[in-house]
Amino acid sequence: MNILIVDDNKRFADALKFMIQEHFSDRVGEIFMANNGVECLDILLKKSIDIVFMDKEMPVMDGVETTKKAVDMYRDLKIIAVSFHSELQDITRMLEAGARNYIVKEEITPEIINKCLTKI
């Protein structure tokens, strides 16, 4: 499966990519990176993506708007929202936009990523 990580925090995005490669290289094809929603949508048009790890807050186009557009474009696309924010309103906005799950960044572990990759 191909994964797209959409996050303007390069350190977090690189750490998530490393964790996925380290623990799930047998199940993951390519991992693409985008810094904002516009870049995300551009990659979705050009590449075959199965799972998107989508940050909620980004410049240019935030995760809520990007998730809505991505799900409209590709109904079967699995979007996992990721954020440092754990407030109910943030979680609700991303889930209503079409994300299938919401993960607080500080709580991401290989076990949580495994659940995201397995429930396709």
N, CA, C and O atoms as CSV, one atom per row, in Angstrom:
chain,resi,resn,atom,element,x,y,z
A,1,MET,N,N,0.839,-1.182,0.000
A,1,MET,CA,C,0.000,0.000,0.000
A,1,MET,C,C,0.881,1.241,0.000
A,1,MET,O,O,1.983,1.236,0.549
A,2,ASN,N,N,0.385,2.293,-0.617
A,2,ASN,CA,C,1.104,3.561,-0.664
A,2,ASN,C,C,0.505,4.527,0.353
A,2,ASN,O,O,-0.710,4.592,0.539
A,3,ILE,N,N,1.384,5.266,0.997
A,3,ILE,CA,C,0.984,6.173,2.077
A,3,ILE,C,C,1.400,7.592,1.738
A,3,ILE,O,O,2.452,7.824,1.142
A,4,LEU,N,N,0.561,8.529,2.125
A,4,LEU,CA,C,0.870,9.952,1.997
A,4,LEU,C,C,0.807,10.576,3.382
A,4,LEU,O,O,-0.201,10.468,4.080
A,5,ILE,N,N,1.900,11.233,3.773
A,5,ILE,CA,C,1.948,11.959,5.037
A,5,ILE,C,C,1.845,13.434,4.705
A,5,ILE,O,O,2.677,13.978,3.979
A,6,VAL,N,N,0.806,14.086,5.250
A,6,VAL,CA,C,0.562,15.504,4.977
A,6,VAL,C,C,0.726,16.266,6.279
A,6,VAL,O,O,-0.127,16.187,7.163
A,7,ASP,N,N,1.824,17.004,6.398
A,7,ASP,CA,C,2.109,17.709,7.647
A,7,ASP,C,C,3.152,18.787,7.378
A,7,ASP,O,O,4.143,18.540,6.691
A,8,ASP,N,N,2.928,19.978,7.916
A,8,ASP,CA,C,3.897,21.062,7.733
A,8,ASP,C,C,5.033,21.005,8.754
A,8,ASP,O,O,5.997,21.763,8.646
A,9,ASN,N,N,4.932,20.122,9.733
A,9,ASN,CA,C,5.989,19.932,10.725
A,9,ASN,C,C,6.924,18.846,10.196
A,9,ASN,O,O,6.638,17.655,10.321
A,10,LYS,N,N,8.041,19.266,9.606
A,10,LYS,CA,C,8.950,18.321,8.952
A,10,LYS,C,C,9.496,17.275,9.918
A,10,LYS,O,O,9.639,16.109,9.552
A,11,ARG,N,N,9.798,17.681,11.138
A,11,ARG,CA,C,10.331,16.712,12.112
A,11,ARG,C,C,9.317,15.606,12.400
A,11,ARG,O,O,9.662,14.425,12.432
A,12,PHE,N,N,8.064,16.004,12.609
A,12,PHE,CA,C,7.042,14.991,12.875
A,12,PHE,C,C,6.859,14.094,11.656
A,12,PHE,O,O,6.817,12.871,11.782
A,13,ALA,N,N,6.749,14.704,10.476
A,13,ALA,CA,C,6.525,13.925,9.256
A,13,ALA,C,C,7.667,12.932,9.021
A,13,ALA,O,O,7.424,11.777,8.670
A,14,ASP,N,N,8.900,13.378,9.213
A,14,ASP,CA,C,10.046,12.489,9.034
A,14,ASP,C,C,10.040,11.359,10.071
A,14,ASP,O,O,10.363,10.216,9.748
A,15,ALA,N,N,9.673,11.683,11.313
A,15,ALA,CA,C,9.617,10.662,12.368
A,15,ALA,C,C,8.541,9.622,12.069
A,15,ALA,O,O,8.761,8.426,12.256
A,16,LEU,N,N,7.374,10.079,11.604
A,16,LEU,CA,C,6.297,9.151,11.255
A,16,LEU,C,C,6.713,8.266,10.078
A,16,LEU,O,O,6.472,7.059,10.086
A,17,LYS,N,N,7.327,8.864,9.086
A,17,LYS,CA,C,7.806,8.097,7.936
A,17,LYS,C,C,8.815,7.039,8.381
A,17,LYS,O,O,8.739,5.888,7.950
A,18,PHE,N,N,9.752,7.422,9.237
A,18,PHE,CA,C,10.743,6.481,9.740
A,18,PHE,C,C,10.076,5.331,10.494
A,18,PHE,O,O,10.431,4.169,10.298
A,19,MET,N,N,9.105,5.658,11.360
A,19,MET,CA,C,8.425,4.629,12.136
A,19,MET,C,C,7.705,3.643,11.216
A,19,MET,O,O,7.747,2.433,11.438
A,20,ILE,N,N,7.055,4.161,10.195
A,20,ILE,CA,C,6.340,3.291,9.252
A,20,ILE,C,C,7.336,2.404,8.498
A,20,ILE,O,O,7.114,1.201,8.362
A,21,GLN,N,N,8.421,2.989,8.014
A,21,GLN,CA,C,9.420,2.204,7.281
A,21,GLN,C,C,10.075,1.160,8.184
A,21,GLN,O,O,10.319,0.030,7.762
A,22,GLU,N,N,10.354,1.541,9.410
A,22,GLU,CA,C,11.040,0.657,10.356
A,22,GLU,C,C,10.196,-0.560,10.730
A,22,GLU,O,O,10.721,-1.667,10.852
A,23,HIS,N,N,8.901,-0.360,10.911
A,23,HIS,CA,C,8.046,-1.424,11.435
A,23,HIS,C,C,7.158,-2.104,10.394
A,23,HIS,O,O,6.676,-3.212,10.627
A,24,PHE,N,N,6.933,-1.453,9.245
A,24,PHE,CA,C,5.932,-1.985,8.312
A,24,PHE,C,C,6.424,-2.038,6.862
A,24,PHE,O,O,5.618,-1.979,5.934
A,25,SER,N,N,7.721,-2.145,6.668
A,25,SER,CA,C,8.272,-2.141,5.310
A,25,SER,C,C,7.738,-3.300,4.464
A,25,SER,O,O,7.699,-3.208,3.237
A,26,ASP,N,N,7.331,-4.383,5.117
A,26,ASP,CA,C,6.791,-5.526,4.386
A,26,ASP,C,C,5.398,-5.260,3.817
A,26,ASP,O,O,4.959,-5.977,2.917
A,27,ARG,N,N,4.697,-4.246,4.323
A,27,ARG,CA,C,3.331,-3.958,3.861
A,27,ARG,C,C,3.213,-2.647,3.106
A,27,ARG,O,O,2.190,-2.385,2.473
A,28,VAL,N,N,4.245,-1.826,3.166
A,28,VAL,CA,C,4.153,-0.480,2.605
A,28,VAL,C,C,5.009,-0.373,1.348
A,28,VAL,O,O,6.168,-0.785,1.323
A,29,GLY,N,N,4.404,0.192,0.312
A,29,GLY,CA,C,5.142,0.457,-0.920
A,29,GLY,C,C,5.893,1.771,-0.785
A,29,GLY,O,O,6.942,1.840,-0.144
A,30,GLU,N,N,5.344,2.804,-1.395
A,30,GLU,CA,C,5.974,4.119,-1.333
A,30,GLU,C,C,5.318,4.985,-0.258
A,30,GLU,O,O,4.137,4.835,0.059
A,31,ILE,N,N,6.120,5.887,0.289
A,31,ILE,CA,C,5.611,6.877,1.230
A,31,ILE,C,C,5.887,8.249,0.626
A,31,ILE,O,O,7.037,8.614,0.386
A,32,PHE,N,N,4.823,8.998,0.386
A,32,PHE,CA,C,4.936,10.335,-0.181
A,32,PHE,C,C,4.741,11.358,0.923
A,32,PHE,O,O,4.121,11.066,1.946
A,33,MET,N,N,5.272,12.565,0.716
A,33,MET,CA,C,5.184,13.622,1.718
A,33,MET,C,C,4.612,14.887,1.073
A,33,MET,O,O,4.928,15.215,-0.070
A,34,ALA,N,N,3.767,15.587,1.829
A,34,ALA,CA,C,3.234,16.878,1.406
A,34,ALA,C,C,3.247,17.810,2.610
A,34,ALA,O,O,3.053,17.373,3.744
A,35,ASN,N,N,3.476,19.098,2.358
A,35,ASN,CA,C,3.560,20.093,3.431
A,35,ASN,C,C,2.237,20.786,3.727
A,35,ASN,O,O,2.091,21.427,4.768
A,36,ASN,N,N,1.268,20.660,2.813
A,36,ASN,CA,C,-0.017,21.327,3.000
A,36,ASN,C,C,-1.070,20.648,2.134
A,36,ASN,O,O,-0.776,19.722,1.377
A,37,GLY,N,N,-2.295,21.126,2.262
A,37,GLY,CA,C,-3.403,20.511,1.551
A,37,GLY,C,C,-3.319,20.605,0.042
A,37,GLY,O,O,-3.718,19.674,-0.658
A,38,VAL,N,N,-2.813,21.701,-0.468
A,38,VAL,CA,C,-2.696,21.860,-1.920
A,38,VAL,C,C,-1.732,20.810,-2.474
A,38,VAL,O,O,-2.021,20.168,-3.484
A,39,GLU,N,N,-0.594,20.641,-1.815
A,39,GLU,CA,C,0.358,19.616,-2.238
A,39,GLU,C,C,-0.258,18.221,-2.133
A,39,GLU,O,O,-0.025,17.372,-2.992
A,40,CYS,N,N,-1.033,17.989,-1.092
A,40,CYS,CA,C,-1.714,16.706,-0.902
A,40,CYS,C,C,-2.611,16.386,-2.085
A,40,CYS,O,O,-2.516,15.303,-2.662
A,41,LEU,N,N,-3.476,17.314,-2.447
A,41,LEU,CA,C,-4.416,17.078,-3.545
A,41,LEU,C,C,-3.679,16.850,-4.861
A,41,LEU,O,O,-4.111,16.046,-5.687
A,42,ASP,N,N,-2.570,17.554,-5.055
A,42,ASP,CA,C,-1.766,17.376,-6.261
A,42,ASP,C,C,-1.188,15.961,-6.321
A,42,ASP,O,O,-1.213,15.319,-7.371
A,43,ILE,N,N,-0.674,15.484,-5.207
A,43,ILE,CA,C,-0.127,14.122,-5.164
A,43,ILE,C,C,-1.229,13.090,-5.381
A,43,ILE,O,O,-1.020,12.100,-6.082
A,44,LEU,N,N,-2.401,13.316,-4.785
A,44,LEU,CA,C,-3.517,12.380,-4.966
A,44,LEU,C,C,-3.915,12.257,-6.434
A,44,LEU,O,O,-4.325,11.184,-6.874
A,45,LEU,N,N,-3.798,13.338,-7.192
A,45,LEU,CA,C,-4.125,13.300,-8.617
A,45,LEU,C,C,-3.103,12.494,-9.421
A,45,LEU,O,O,-3.434,11.906,-10.451
A,46,LYS,N,N,-1.860,12.473,-8.939
A,46,LYS,CA,C,-0.775,11.868,-9.714
A,46,LYS,C,C,-0.394,10.457,-9.271
A,46,LYS,O,O,0.141,9.687,-10.068
A,47,LYS,N,N,-0.660,10.111,-8.024
A,47,LYS,CA,C,-0.195,8.834,-7.471
A,47,LYS,C,C,-1.374,8.017,-6.944
A,47,LYS,O,O,-2.441,8.558,-6.655
A,48,SER,N,N,-1.168,6.734,-6.826
A,48,SER,CA,C,-2.169,5.857,-6.240
A,48,SER,C,C,-1.887,5.752,-4.740
A,48,SER,O,O,-0.908,5.129,-4.329
A,49,ILE,N,N,-2.743,6.359,-3.932
A,49,ILE,CA,C,-2.549,6.428,-2.482
A,49,ILE,C,C,-3.658,5.638,-1.798
A,49,ILE,O,O,-4.827,5.734,-2.171
A,50,ASP,N,N,-3.272,4.854,-0.788
A,50,ASP,CA,C,-4.244,4.061,-0.033
A,50,ASP,C,C,-4.610,4.703,1.297
A,50,ASP,O,O,-5.774,4.699,1.696
A,51,ILE,N,N,-3.607,5.257,1.984
A,51,ILE,CA,C,-3.825,5.854,3.299
A,51,ILE,C,C,-3.136,7.206,3.358
A,51,ILE,O,O,-2.010,7.370,2.889
A,52,VAL,N,N,-3.839,8.178,3.949
A,52,VAL,CA,C,-3.269,9.507,4.173
A,52,VAL,C,C,-3.262,9.776,5.669
A,52,VAL,O,O,-4.289,9.645,6.335
A,53,PHE,N,N,-2.106,10.150,6.193
A,53,PHE,CA,C,-2.006,10.662,7.556
A,53,PHE,C,C,-2.043,12.175,7.424
A,53,PHE,O,O,-1.084,12.781,6.947
A,54,MET,N,N,-3.158,12.795,7.848
A,54,MET,CA,C,-3.439,14.205,7.573
A,54,MET,C,C,-3.385,15.056,8.834
A,54,MET,O,O,-4.146,14.839,9.777
A,55,ASP,N,N,-2.476,16.025,8.839
A,55,ASP,CA,C,-2.419,16.992,9.932
A,55,ASP,C,C,-3.645,17.895,9.856
A,55,ASP,O,O,-4.131,18.198,8.766
A,56,LYS,N,N,-4.135,18.318,10.999
A,56,LYS,CA,C,-5.310,19.185,11.032
A,56,LYS,C,C,-4.956,20.632,10.705
A,56,LYS,O,O,-5.666,21.289,9.944
A,57,GLU,N,N,-3.866,21.128,11.273
A,57,GLU,CA,C,-3.501,22.540,11.089
A,57,GLU,C,C,-2.275,22.669,10.194
A,57,GLU,O,O,-1.184,22.207,10.529
A,58,MET,N,N,-2.489,23.319,9.031
A,58,MET,CA,C,-1.407,23.550,8.073
A,58,MET,C,C,-1.647,24.869,7.361
A,58,MET,O,O,-2.780,25.346,7.297
A,59,PRO,N,N,-0.594,25.458,6.829
A,59,PRO,CA,C,-0.774,26.670,6.018
A,59,PRO,C,C,-1.354,26.311,4.644
A,59,PRO,O,O,-1.406,25.137,4.278
A,60,VAL,N,N,-1.770,27.283,3.917
A,60,VAL,CA,C,-2.294,27.194,2.549
A,60,VAL,C,C,-3.690,26.566,2.536
A,60,VAL,O,O,-4.655,27.231,2.158
A,61,MET,N,N,-3.817,25.299,2.943
A,61,MET,CA,C,-5.118,24.637,3.059
A,61,MET,C,C,-5.031,23.673,4.240
A,61,MET,O,O,-4.176,22.789,4.266
A,62,ASP,N,N,-5.916,23.849,5.211
A,62,ASP,CA,C,-5.830,23.030,6.431
A,62,ASP,C,C,-6.356,21.620,6.198
A,62,ASP,O,O,-6.876,21.300,5.129
A,63,GLY,N,N,-6.209,20.787,7.220
A,63,GLY,CA,C,-6.589,19.384,7.110
A,63,GLY,C,C,-8.073,19.139,6.948
A,63,GLY,O,O,-8.476,18.180,6.289
A,64,VAL,N,N,-8.894,19.996,7.542
A,64,VAL,CA,C,-10.346,19.822,7.422
A,64,VAL,C,C,-10.786,20.014,5.974
A,64,VAL,O,O,-11.473,19.163,5.410
A,65,GLU,N,N,-10.392,21.120,5.383
A,65,GLU,CA,C,-10.771,21.403,3.998
A,65,GLU,C,C,-10.162,20.377,3.039
A,65,GLU,O,O,-10.826,19.918,2.110
A,66,THR,N,N,-8.909,20.025,3.267
A,66,THR,CA,C,-8.238,19.049,2.407
A,66,THR,C,C,-8.914,17.685,2.501
A,66,THR,O,O,-9.099,17.011,1.487
A,67,THR,N,N,-9.282,17.279,3.707
A,67,THR,CA,C,-9.955,15.993,3.885
A,67,THR,C,C,-11.274,15.964,3.128
A,67,THR,O,O,-11.579,14.989,2.441
A,68,LYS,N,N,-12.061,17.036,3.253
A,68,LYS,CA,C,-13.338,17.100,2.520
A,68,LYS,C,C,-13.117,16.936,1.027
A,68,LYS,O,O,-13.809,16.152,0.378
A,69,LYS,N,N,-12.157,17.669,0.480
A,69,LYS,CA,C,-11.904,17.617,-0.963
A,69,LYS,C,C,-11.368,16.250,-1.386
A,69,LYS,O,O,-11.767,15.714,-2.420
A,70,ALA,N,N,-10.470,15.695,-0.590
A,70,ALA,CA,C,-9.877,14.401,-0.933
A,70,ALA,C,C,-10.925,13.293,-0.925
A,70,ALA,O,O,-10.936,12.440,-1.813
A,71,VAL,N,N,-11.802,13.302,0.071
A,71,VAL,CA,C,-12.852,12.288,0.157
A,71,VAL,C,C,-13.865,12.460,-0.973
A,71,VAL,O,O,-14.394,11.472,-1.481
A,72,ASP,N,N,-14.138,13.696,-1.369
A,72,ASP,CA,C,-15.019,13.928,-2.515
A,72,ASP,C,C,-14.413,13.367,-3.801
A,72,ASP,O,O,-15.121,12.845,-4.662
A,73,MET,N,N,-13.094,13.485,-3.910
A,73,MET,CA,C,-12.391,12.998,-5.101
A,73,MET,C,C,-12.280,11.473,-5.109
A,73,MET,O,O,-12.440,10.835,-6.149
A,74,TYR,N,N,-12.004,10.900,-3.935
A,74,TYR,CA,C,-11.727,9.463,-3.819
A,74,TYR,C,C,-12.472,8.906,-2.611
A,74,TYR,O,O,-11.960,8.948,-1.492
A,75,ARG,N,N,-13.646,8.399,-2.824
A,75,ARG,CA,C,-14.511,7.920,-1.738
A,75,ARG,C,C,-13.859,6.848,-0.865
A,75,ARG,O,O,-14.102,6.807,0.341
A,76,ASP,N,N,-13.035,5.981,-1.456
A,76,ASP,CA,C,-12.441,4.873,-0.711
A,76,ASP,C,C,-11.118,5.234,-0.029
A,76,ASP,O,O,-10.519,4.396,0.644
A,77,LEU,N,N,-10.672,6.454,-0.200
A,77,LEU,CA,C,-9.413,6.882,0.407
A,77,LEU,C,C,-9.541,6.877,1.924
A,77,LEU,O,O,-10.505,7.408,2.477
A,78,LYS,N,N,-8.575,6.280,2.584
A,78,LYS,CA,C,-8.587,6.215,4.045
A,78,LYS,C,C,-7.721,7.347,4.589
A,78,LYS,O,O,-6.512,7.385,4.358
A,79,ILE,N,N,-8.350,8.261,5.310
A,79,ILE,CA,C,-7.637,9.393,5.896
A,79,ILE,C,C,-7.625,9.248,7.407
A,79,ILE,O,O,-8.666,9.088,8.043
A,80,ILE,N,N,-6.425,9.308,7.966
A,80,ILE,CA,C,-6.236,9.276,9.412
A,80,ILE,C,C,-5.790,10.670,9.822
A,80,ILE,O,O,-4.723,11.128,9.414
A,81,ALA,N,N,-6.596,11.341,10.621
A,81,ALA,CA,C,-6.249,12.686,11.092
A,81,ALA,C,C,-5.213,12.584,12.195
A,81,ALA,O,O,-5.309,11.722,13.068
A,82,VAL,N,N,-4.222,13.463,12.158
A,82,VAL,CA,C,-3.211,13.533,13.211
A,82,VAL,C,C,-3.069,14.984,13.651
A,82,VAL,O,O,-3.070,15.900,12.829
A,83,SER,N,N,-2.949,15.177,14.949
A,83,SER,CA,C,-2.845,16.542,15.461
A,83,SER,C,C,-2.293,16.528,16.877
A,83,SER,O,O,-2.390,15.531,17.592
A,84,PHE,N,N,-1.712,17.654,17.266
A,84,PHE,CA,C,-1.311,17.824,18.666
A,84,PHE,C,C,-2.527,18.160,19.519
A,84,PHE,O,O,-2.469,18.064,20.745
A,85,HIS,N,N,-3.628,18.555,18.882
A,85,HIS,CA,C,-4.834,18.955,19.599
A,85,HIS,C,C,-5.719,17.748,19.899
A,85,HIS,O,O,-5.936,16.893,19.040
A,86,SER,N,N,-6.224,17.692,21.121
A,86,SER,CA,C,-7.091,16.572,21.492
A,86,SER,C,C,-8.474,17.046,21.938
A,86,SER,O,O,-9.217,16.290,22.563
A,87,GLU,N,N,-8.815,18.284,21.622
A,87,GLU,CA,C,-10.126,18.809,22.003
A,87,GLU,C,C,-11.208,18.154,21.135
A,87,GLU,O,O,-10.998,17.879,19.954
A,88,LEU,N,N,-12.353,17.916,21.745
A,88,LEU,CA,C,-13.448,17.249,21.057
A,88,LEU,C,C,-13.850,17.968,19.772
A,88,LEU,O,O,-14.139,17.314,18.770
A,89,GLN,N,N,-13.874,19.284,19.781
A,89,GLN,CA,C,-14.289,20.024,18.580
A,89,GLN,C,C,-13.318,19.787,17.415
A,89,GLN,O,O,-13.745,19.724,16.262
A,90,ASP,N,N,-12.031,19.655,17.703
A,90,ASP,CA,C,-11.057,19.379,16.645
A,90,ASP,C,C,-11.265,17.980,16.072
A,90,ASP,O,O,-11.249,17.783,14.856
A,91,ILE,N,N,-11.457,17.026,16.953
A,91,ILE,CA,C,-11.690,15.648,16.531
A,91,ILE,C,C,-12.962,15.563,15.693
A,91,ILE,O,O,-12.970,14.950,14.626
A,92,THR,N,N,-14.026,16.177,16.179
A,92,THR,CA,C,-15.312,16.157,15.483
A,92,THR,C,C,-15.206,16.767,14.091
A,92,THR,O,O,-15.741,16.212,13.132
A,93,ARG,N,N,-14.526,17.897,13.970
A,93,ARG,CA,C,-14.403,18.557,12.657
A,93,ARG,C,C,-13.707,17.655,11.640
A,93,ARG,O,O,-14.124,17.578,10.484
A,94,MET,N,N,-12.651,16.978,12.069
A,94,MET,CA,C,-11.928,16.108,11.133
A,94,MET,C,C,-12.747,14.870,10.771
A,94,MET,O,O,-12.755,14.448,9.615
A,95,LEU,N,N,-13.428,14.294,11.745
A,95,LEU,CA,C,-14.243,13.116,11.460
A,95,LEU,C,C,-15.428,13.475,10.561
A,95,LEU,O,O,-15.777,12.714,9.659
A,96,GLU,N,N,-16.038,14.623,10.806
A,96,GLU,CA,C,-17.147,15.070,9.952
A,96,GLU,C,C,-16.682,15.381,8.534
A,96,GLU,O,O,-17.453,15.256,7.583
A,97,ALA,N,N,-15.426,15.784,8.393
A,97,ALA,CA,C,-14.872,16.073,7.068
A,97,ALA,C,C,-14.617,14.795,6.274
A,97,ALA,O,O,-14.507,14.832,5.048
A,98,GLY,N,N,-14.523,13.652,6.982
A,98,GLY,CA,C,-14.338,12.390,6.281
A,98,GLY,C,C,-13.175,11.542,6.767
A,98,GLY,O,O,-12.938,10.458,6.234
A,99,ALA,N,N,-12.442,12.019,7.776
A,99,ALA,CA,C,-11.361,11.197,8.328
A,99,ALA,C,C,-11.966,9.966,9.001
A,99,ALA,O,O,-13.049,10.039,9.582
A,100,ARG,N,N,-11.276,8.860,8.920
A,100,ARG,CA,C,-11.790,7.616,9.516
A,100,ARG,C,C,-11.313,7.410,10.945
A,100,ARG,O,O,-11.870,6.599,11.685
A,101,ASN,N,N,-10.288,8.140,11.324
A,101,ASN,CA,C,-9.757,8.018,12.673
A,101,ASN,C,C,-9.027,9.307,13.017
A,101,ASN,O,O,-8.708,10.099,12.130
A,102,TYR,N,N,-8.764,9.517,14.290
A,102,TYR,CA,C,-8.083,10.716,14.759
A,102,TYR,C,C,-7.051,10.286,15.794
A,102,TYR,O,O,-7.391,9.639,16.784
A,103,ILE,N,N,-5.803,10.644,15.565
A,103,ILE,CA,C,-4.727,10.258,16.471
A,103,ILE,C,C,-4.027,11.515,16.978
A,103,ILE,O,O,-3.669,12.398,16.199
A,104,VAL,N,N,-3.840,11.582,18.282
A,104,VAL,CA,C,-3.061,12.674,18.865
A,104,VAL,C,C,-1.589,12.338,18.651
A,104,VAL,O,O,-1.149,11.230,18.960
A,105,LYS,N,N,-0.831,13.294,18.122
A,105,LYS,CA,C,0.551,13.029,17.706
A,105,LYS,C,C,1.411,12.426,18.812
A,105,LYS,O,O,2.197,11.515,18.554
A,106,GLU,N,N,1.273,12.918,20.026
A,106,GLU,CA,C,2.106,12.416,21.117
A,106,GLU,C,C,1.813,10.958,21.452
A,106,GLU,O,O,2.613,10.305,22.121
A,107,GLU,N,N,0.686,10.448,20.999
A,107,GLU,CA,C,0.269,9.085,21.346
A,107,GLU,C,C,0.532,8.068,20.235
A,107,GLU,O,O,0.170,6.900,20.376
A,108,ILE,N,N,1.151,8.489,19.144
A,108,ILE,CA,C,1.380,7.574,18.031
A,108,ILE,C,C,2.462,6.565,18.400
A,108,ILE,O,O,3.557,6.921,18.836
A,109,THR,N,N,2.120,5.307,18.212
A,109,THR,CA,C,3.028,4.192,18.459
A,109,THR,C,C,2.946,3.231,17.270
A,109,THR,O,O,2.022,3.329,16.462
A,110,PRO,N,N,3.886,2.321,17.156
A,110,PRO,CA,C,3.770,1.315,16.089
A,110,PRO,C,C,2.461,0.526,16.177
A,110,PRO,O,O,1.899,0.152,15.148
A,111,GLU,N,N,1.976,0.271,17.383
A,111,GLU,CA,C,0.718,-0.470,17.540
A,111,GLU,C,C,-0.465,0.306,16.958
A,111,GLU,O,O,-1.338,-0.275,16.313
A,112,ILE,N,N,-0.487,1.610,17.187
A,112,ILE,CA,C,-1.569,2.434,16.642
A,112,ILE,C,C,-1.473,2.498,15.123
A,112,ILE,O,O,-2.488,2.402,14.433
A,113,ILE,N,N,-0.280,2.658,14.606
A,113,ILE,CA,C,-0.103,2.682,13.150
A,113,ILE,C,C,-0.535,1.332,12.551
A,113,ILE,O,O,-1.168,1.291,11.496
A,114,ASN,N,N,-0.192,0.249,13.224
A,114,ASN,CA,C,-0.586,-1.074,12.746
A,114,ASN,C,C,-2.108,-1.182,12.634
A,114,ASN,O,O,-2.618,-1.727,11.655
A,115,LYS,N,N,-2.831,-0.670,13.622
A,115,LYS,CA,C,-4.297,-0.696,13.558
A,115,LYS,C,C,-4.799,0.103,12.358
A,115,LYS,O,O,-5.751,-0.303,11.690
A,116,CYS,N,N,-4.158,1.236,12.087
A,116,CYS,CA,C,-4.561,2.061,10.935
A,116,CYS,C,C,-4.294,1.324,9.621
A,116,CYS,O,O,-5.108,1.381,8.699
A,117,LEU,N,N,-3.170,0.642,9.536
A,117,LEU,CA,C,-2.815,-0.056,8.294
A,117,LEU,C,C,-3.622,-1.331,8.097
A,117,LEU,O,O,-3.838,-1.755,6.962
A,118,THR,N,N,-4.068,-1.942,9.175
A,118,THR,CA,C,-4.779,-3.215,9.075
A,118,THR,C,C,-6.252,-3.034,8.744
A,118,THR,O,O,-6.854,-3.889,8.095
A,119,LYS,N,N,-6.822,-1.951,9.178
A,119,LYS,CA,C,-8.269,-1.752,8.991
A,119,LYS,C,C,-8.568,-1.050,7.675
A,119,LYS,O,O,-9.279,-0.046,7.652
A,120,ILE,N,N,-8.035,-1.568,6.594
A,120,ILE,CA,C,-8.323,-0.983,5.282
A,120,ILE,C,C,-9.528,-1.656,4.686
A,120,ILE,O,O,-9.942,-1.312,3.579
